[in-house]
Amino acid sequence: MLDALNTPATPLHTVRRTDYQVPDFLVPTLHLAFVLDPDATLVTATMQITRNGTHNRPLVFAGDDVNLVSAMLDGVPCNPIVTDTSLSLADCPDQFELVLVTRIAPATNTKLMGLYVSGGNFCTQCEAEGFRRIMFFPDRPDVLSCYTVRLEADKTAYPILLSNGDKTGEGDLDDGRHWAQWVDPFPKPSYLFALVAGTLSANRDQFTTLSGKTVDLAIWVAENDLPRTAYAMQALKDSMAWDERIYGREYDLSQFNIVAVADFNFGAMENKSLNIFNSRYILADPETATDFDYDGVAGVVAHEYFHNWSGDRVTCRDWFQLSLKEGFTVFRDQSFSADHGSHAVKRIEDVRTLRAAQFPEDAGPLAHPIRPESYMEISNFYTATIYNKGAEVIRMMHTLAGPEGFRKGTDLYFDMYDGTAATCEDFVGAMEAGTGLDLAQFRLWYSQAGTPKVSAVLTLDTGSQDAILRLAQSIPDTPGQAGKTAMAIPIRFALFDRENGAHRGEQIHLLTTETDEIRIPGYVETPILSINRGFGAPVIVDAKRSAEDLAFLSAHDDDPFGRYEAMQQLMLDTLVDAASGSAINPAPVINAVRNTLADTALEAALIAEAVLLPSEAFIGDQMLVVEPDAIHTAREMLRSALGTALAAEWHRAYTNHDGKAFEISAEAKGGRRLKNVALGYIMAAGGADAGALAQRQFESADNMTDRLGAMQALVNSEAPERQAALDGFYSRYADNPLVIDKWFSAQAMAGRADTPSAIAMLAKHPDFTLANPNRVRALYGAFGGNQWAFNVSNGEGYRLLADLIIALDPINPQTAAKLITPLGRWKRYGADRQKLMRAALERILSTPNLSKDVFEQASKSLL
């Protein structure tokens, strides 16, 4: 079927990791001059170029939608060969100066890559290959240059002119225009270049480094948004202090700027000293941001700042090494967030994200290792595997090395590769050299896709009184990979004595073979197994523990993640059985949840996470064939049973955390979390007063967490107060795009039969636009994650998403491509849904002039 489908407008080219060649030419210094105009910006690049090695190949630079105005080689006009995607010049000397002038149109750049206009301001996004939309250049991460940038613009329209490095000069021109010059002394690849120009106001502060240097900090936003930047500024200072304390990394320039923009394909970008952020990860106050938003701001600010070393000072040699910077930095930001909140809850949140996004990716047609072997469009490899699984691989190295050994390894890595473009192998090698570990087998985590499955069977040898733990691992086949080699998997476990309810200490066993056996002496009866404690390895564990053992662990495990995991497994077993046709038996779950709610020693946030039912998507991941209707029915039945049987406990939990003035402390956030989980169960029980309770919370809330929590509870219900809450929320926040995104998402995620028709109506709402990625993700991204509504049996969900992708592709192919994922899981469903999902993918692929981004994702999804 694929042979009959259209090919994309841009010619296909598969890039392979094994084809890597060093660049033919290097550009040690680069001077850029911008004469900024929304419709016709002139860019002059003065490049000092050096031939790299002995060869006579022509100079070839990449380009994309740029117009060459002029070219000069060593002061003499030249005539390079220019195509839509490249500029080439033969017979170049070994060292020379090349001056290129290009003209670009930022105002019409809807792809939001390169230089574009957002909210009347100029901004850039150059990762991965956006710089070629500004200037013909060797736009690859292993060409590092020292940049000097001169910006010129109308002073009234664009009073603020920012770029990388430190500002070294500024002044006025005669025609109402002005200029500013920025110099970055640290060599960087073109993907880290940035500029911003516009009408912006700054929240300014300072940070004093360990060596006593003062760094000027600024967060630039629209003036009316300044009050909502205080939390981000504190997060930035906390990140700087944490990186000094934990990794010994001090900031290296005298200025650090952050700019928030409304239109952005990513969460944020770590451009050297000029981070550009999606505004949703900067702006926060109690009225408009939830507790999750606050956590997101802190985590993303930390992530982008930490890139200053793990990504900027040491960058990646090629895009196959993307996890070198992203996996490592995600691990760093996760650790930072855990240190500034609850370690237990942060670990649970990170694992939930991994299981929701990365495990299905590993099990589907788009599975790839954290160091991929090939790609057609690099933007498609900004995936949960690269980021989240990459972080888990770093975490395992941290476990094996210990905190001190890991620090020695990272110190050596930064010392060895500062100012260079490195590889994943370079990182692992530095870790070996710094710790003395042998990571030869561990390297398979970088080259093998798929989530390993570990079975664990615990028995008792009554003769020797040895507890025997038998482990077996298997790695499923994935596209292009079959018959895989056993991985090195650190397994953390403990054995609880049934008589005294305690264990004798946690053990870490490195599983390196397909099967292994561990004997632990001194047991007269089979102990209770707590395994993969702390989620120490990104694997699926099949331990086949009884409901009684899981209930015990949910009440007594001293590992918080183990306690949470036992409760989730108990719920999962119940729900999978019910969805598969067995009669539901809620009693063990009800008793376990009751015991957890009664445990006053637990923090409220951990209780809230533990008593939440697994998502419908995660339940489906446990089944051979996903049955959305059966899963939804089973989950709603168990929710209702829990809400009804524990009505008093839910009301008590709600009351205990209600009526408290807003604080941003971890304790206060945990209280709000439990309160809103309790409200959800009260609504599920269907009591006569449930809707009124949610409406009262909605109207009296002094913070977005409680207001949105109440609206979400109502949106998922048939309560008469539902529409009033939706209308009230919209009218209150109609002028705040980030909050209106929440309004769209709440309806897209509703567990109601009419959700697909609601999506169709919301797509016609005056506030819906294809031009803003946040708005598209808020509606269609959320809808694609709503398993029951998206997979409605008549295929309406698939049609809606395919329509959106086809309409969005010409405007923003990067965002469009990332929305294909739910359709790519068609093999997990029954025959009728498979047919409908394949038809949607084939319709996308039959669209004329499809982008490479969407073509690659859709075509691979059909395989």
Secondary structure, 3 states (H helix, E strand, C coil): CHHHCCCCCCCCCCEEHHHCCCCCEEEEEEEEEEECCCCCEEEEEEEEEEECCCCCCCEEEECCCCEEEEEEECCEECCCEECCCEEEECCCCCEEEEEEEEEECHHHCCCCCEEEEECCEEEEECCCCCHHHCCCECCCCCCCEEEEEEEEEECCCCCEEEECCEEEEEEECCCCEEEEEEEEEEEECHHHCCEEEECCEEEEEEEECCCCCEEEEEEEECHHHHHHHHHHHHHHHHHHHHHHHHHCCCCCCCEEEEEEECCCCCCEECCCCEEEEEHHHCCCCCCCCCHHHHHHHHHHHHHHHHCCCECCCEEECCHHHHHHHHHHHHHHHHHHHHHCCCHHHHHHHHHHHHHHHHHHHHCCCCCCCCCCCEECCHHHHCCHHHHHHHHHHHHHHHHHHHHHHHHHHHHHHHHHHCCEEECHHHHHHHHHHHHCCCCCHHHHHHHCCCCCEEEEEEEEECCCCEEEEEEEEECCCECCECCCCCCCEEEEEEEECCCCCCECCCEEEEECCCEEEEEEECCCCCCEEEECHHHCCCCEEECCCCHHHHHHHHHHCCCHHHHHHHHHHHHHHHHHHHHCCCCCCCHHHHHHHHHHHHCCCCCHHHHHHHHCCCCHHHHHHCCCCECHHHHHHHHHHHHHHHHHHCHHHHHHHHHHCCCCCCCCCHHHHHHHHHHHHHHHHHHHHCCCCHHHHHHHHHHHCCCHHHHHHHHHHHHCCCCCCHHHHHHHHHHHHCCCHHHHHHHHHHHHCCCCCCHHHHHHHHCCCCCCCCCCHHHHHHHHHHHHCCHHHHCCCCCHHHHHHHHHHHHHCCCCHHHHHHCCHHHHHHHHECHHHHHHHHHHHHHHHCCCCCCHHHHHHHHHHHC
